[in-house]
Amino acid sequence: KVKLRQQKIHRNFKEIIWAEERIPPSKEYLLPEDLQFESRIGQDATDLFNNALNYGYGILYNRVQKALIDAGASLFVSFLHEPQGKKPILVYDQIEEFRQYIIDRTIIALFNREESVEQDKYGKLTEQSRKLIAENVLERLGSYVTWKQKKWKCEDIIFYQARQLMRHVAGEIKYRPFIGRY
């Protein structure tokens, strides 16, 4: 039963990826023209924008992992990602719902407001920049949004969705992802 549900989720994920590949990359259209951003780079990024995103994703990653643990999830079982040794790959699945709405939106706003986000001579974010990003991400996590016809803190949605995922795995409900409105 779980295997069939996993196959269905994987098929739906492939359809989403197919659709995303046909949409122009939005980040580059939302950023200031003078910012040098060519493509998304995860680990070992040296450009300012990717470093800022990665730092924000790290904060979100910890929140999502805590929510999944609180919900009783096995972090090493995934619907979308291949097993990667001892990495908690379910976090990689779950973070996708929130990455754009919480982190991308926050980081893009920082750059568009021309906040002082800087790197040191080694290509790493300065302490002041890390603090600024953390403050803004935490503010976003604590902000209220309307979802399911009521006001929710973004962070509460993360915890709610982790519990809903576990109810889905148990066969109790159909999982519906969080889709934030802009």
Stockholm file with secondary structure:
# STOCKHOLM 1.0

chainA/1-182         KVKLRQQKIHRNFKEIIWAEERIPPSKEYLLPEDLQFESRIGQDATDLFNNALNYGYGILYNRVQKALIDAGASLFVSFLHEPQGKKPILVYDQIEEFRQYIIDRTIIALFNREESVEQDKYGKLTEQSRKLIAENVLERLGSYVTWKQKKWKCEDIIFYQARQLMRHVAGEIKYRPFIGRY
#=GR chainA/1-182 SS CHHHHHHHHHHHHHHHHHHHTTSCCSHHHHSCTTSCCCSCCCTTCCSHHHHHHHHHHHHHHHHHHHHHHHTTCCTTCCSSSCCCTTSCHHHHHHHHHHIIIIIIHHHHHHHHTTCCCCBCTTSCBCHHHHHHHHHHHHHHHHSEEEETTEEEEHHHHHHHHHHHHHHHHTTSSCCCCCCCCC
#=GC SS_cons         CHHHHHHHHHHHHHHHHHHHTTSCCSHHHHSCTTSCCCSCCCTTCCSHHHHHHHHHHHHHHHHHHHHHHHTTCCTTCCSSSCCCTTSCHHHHHHHHHHIIIIIIHHHHHHHHTTCCCCBCTTSCBCHHHHHHHHHHHHHHHHSEEEETTEEEEHHHHHHHHHHHHHHHHTTSSCCCCCCCCC
//
